[in-house]
Amino acid sequence: MSTQTLTLKTKIHFQRAEKGAVEMREGDAATPLPSPKGRVPKIARLMALAIRFDGLLRRGEVKDYAELARLGHVTRARVTQIMSLLQLAPDIQEQILFLPAVEHGRDPVKEWQVRPVAAEVDWGRQGGMWRELRQAARLPL
């Protein structure tokens, strides 16, 4: 009786699966996607936060602005400022959410600049104010 030695060569990698489990997979590891350049403008993050806060309030997960302020460690006035972004016309909200990433320097549009736009009740006038603000910030229309 003779014994034979076999050697198998294959590439394997480990990756995370559901619920944090580690899986062993055959083949090369997937190439990670390049990280995006720049950062999300603060006004876009605040707009998303206002939408999130609104959902929490509507579902009754939080009682009022005061509770949001306590949970977020900010003043009730700041929560009111953030929530005022919901007074913007839906198309303006969408444009804010999809502003281009800031690659260097300061954000081209600041939250305090958007407050007067949100304070305008007429969505048509809001659109004009928003266009002027975008042009002043040199953002594409």
Secondary structure, DSSP 8 states (H G I E B T S, - for coil): -----------EEEEE-GGG-EEEEESS--------SSB--HHHHHHHHHHHHHHHHHTTSS-SHHHHHHHHTS-HHHHHHHHGGGGS-HHHHHHHHT---B-SSS-SS-HHHHHHHHH-S-HHHHHHHHHHHHHHTT---
